Amino acid sequence: VEMMKDGYFDNFYLQMARNNRAYKETAFSPVYDPAVTIDLSAGLTQWNAVQSVYCDFVGEAPARNFRGHAASLTYTAPAARNDIVSVRAASDGEAVCFLIETAEDVQADPETGDLPRLYLQIPGAGGGWSGYQFEVTLNNGRAEVFALGGDRSLTRSSAGTASYSRGGKYLQVRIPKSLLGLGDNFQLNFKVTDGCDIADVSTFYTQGDACPLGRMNFAFFGA
């Protein structure tokens, strides 16, 4: 069941999760959140009205320097730059918004300037890369939405721009629904990562921080 790099990767882990859900009869009917309009310049108290809050493990991505089962192997990795604590999601008729909270003040990558990224999956849409149709990057005051695709190698094409604000431990992101092709009463699966590389999804387990873990996603049902 445990995930491994290469080989069977996380296939047995995801099959276990799927079968546990079937065994426990966890099917549900979605409840769509009421519309909440978020103004990125209006402060954080407006998020108190948001119902969808997604929590992540904290402190699970320290620096790694341990010998493997084989004495010839040593696994090393730096600690996560940003330890993601929680994500809130909201929407109205115009946009989908996210509030990302980190354990310490949000830090940009010193080499690229990148902040945590969002990966978005629209159920039933098809296409994309590793199940995600969109990537949202935050860098130097600009939020760019990329459409993902490719067969054997990842391709990115600009789908438009979004907006974000950064303050202390918080990032607020506002993405126009028109860029994602979303209407009313939609489902949007998402992931927030820091220090991971979508070109190699195994890094969702081995590098930085991924919220939620690995190839799991959170589901948001918005107005």
N, C-alpha and C positions, 0 to 999 in steps of 0.2 A: 504493500500500500504506500509506503514512504516514497516521496518523489525522488527522482534521480536525474542528473544531467545526462542528456543523450539517452540512448536505449529506449525504454518505455516511458521515460519522462514522468508526467503526472497522470497518465491515463488511468491507472488503477485507483489512484486517489479520487479522481473525479467520478469514476464509475461507482466507487463506494458512496460518495455523497449523493449521487443520483439514486442509487438503490435504497439508501437509508430513507430518503424522502418518500420513495414509493412504499416502502415497508411501513413507515409511520403515517402514511396518508396525509401528507402535509400540503395537498392541493388547496388552493385558496382562490377566492374571487377578489380581484383587485379593487381597492378603494382609492379613488383619485383624490389627491389633496386639493383643497380649495385654493383658488388663485391668491397669491401674495405678490405684490409688486415690490421689488427691491431697488432702492436707489443707492448706488455705490458710494455716494457722497454723504449719505444720511446717517452713518454710524451703525453700530452693531445691534442696538436694542430692537431694531425692526425685525431681526431674525428670531426674536422671542415668539413671534406668531407662527413660525414655521413648524410643521408637524414632523417632517421627515428628517431624522437625525441618525447618522450612521457612525458608529464608534469603531476605532481601530485599536489593536494591541499597542501598548506604549512600552518602549524600552526593549523591543524584540529585535533590534538591528544594531547591536554593538559591534565594535571592531572584532574581526575574526582572525585568529592565528592558532590553528589547532592541527595536530597530526591526524591523518586519516587512518582507516583500518589498515591500509598498507603503510609500512614504516617509511616508504619512499615518497609518500604524498603528504604535503602540508597545505591546508586550505587557508588562504588569507584574503581578507577584504576589509576596506576601511569602514568605520561606523557610518551610519546613515547621516547625511548632512542635515536633513529635516525629518524629524520623527513625527509622523502624522498622528494626531489625536482623534480628530473627528471631522466629518463632512456633513453639512446641511444642504438640502436641495429645495428649491422653490421655483415656481413658474407663474406667469400670467399670460395674457394673450399675445405678448410680444417676444418674451425671452424666457430662457431657463437660467437660473442663477445658482451658484454654489458658494458656500462659505467653508473654507479649509482652515482648520486650526492645527497648529504644530506645538510641540512641547516647549520649544524655545522660539525666540524671534526667527522669522523666516529668513533663511540665508540663500543667496544666489550662488550658483556654481562659479567659482573664482575664474575659471577659464572661459566659459561660454556665456555667463550671465543668466543662464536658465534658472527658472524657479520650478516648483512642482508642476507636473503635467497632468492633464485630464485625457482619458481615453473613453470614447463614447460608442455604444453599441445600440443599434436600433433593431429590435427583434423583427425578423422576417424580411429585413431589407436586403440581405445578401451582400455579396461583394466584400470589400474591405480587406483587411490584413489581420490574420490571427483572430478573426471574429469582430474586430473593431472597424467601424466605418470612418471615424474621425479622431483626430488628435488635436488638442488645444495646447499651444505652447505660450508661456508667459516670459517675456524677456524685454528688459529696458523700456518698460511702460507700454509695450505693445502685446496684445493678445491675438494670436493668429490661429485660425481654424484650418486644418489641413484634412483633405479627403485622402484616405489611405487605400491602397490597392496593390496589385502585383500578384504574380504567380510564383516564381521562384525567388524573386527579390522584391524588397519593399519599395513602393513608390509613394511619393507625397505630392499632392497638388493643392495649391491654395484654394480654399473654398470661401474665404472672406476673413474679416476681422471681427473680434469681439472686444470686450473691455474688461479691465480688472483694476483693483485697488489693493495696496499692500500697506499693512500697518502692524507692527509688533508681531504677534503670533498668528496673524490672520491674513488670509487672501480672500477677496471677494471677486467672483468672476461672473460676468453677464454675457450670455451667448444668444444672439437672435435666433428665434425658432425657425425663421425662414432659411437660415444657412443649413439647418439640419433636416429640413423637410418635415417638421412636426406641426400637427394641428392641435385640436382640442382633445383632451382625454387620451393621453399617450403614455406609453411605457418607454423609458430610457434607461438602459443599463450603463453603469459607469465605473471607472476606476481612477484613483489618484495615485501617481507614483512620483518618486524623487530618486534620481540617480540610477534609474533603470533604462533599458534600451529596447523599444518595441521590436527592433529588427531581430532580437534574440529574446524570445519570451521567457527563456529559462532565467534571465536576470530578474524577473519578477519574484523569484525565490532567493536569489543569491546576492543581489546588490541593492544598496539603498533601502528604500521602504516602499512597499506596495500596499495600498488600502483599497479593497481587501487583499488578502494573501494571494499570490500566484495568479492563476487564471480565473479565479472567482470574480464576480462582479456584484455590485449593489444594484437593486432595481428601484427606480423612482417612477411613481405613477402621478403624473402632473395634469393640471387643468389645461 
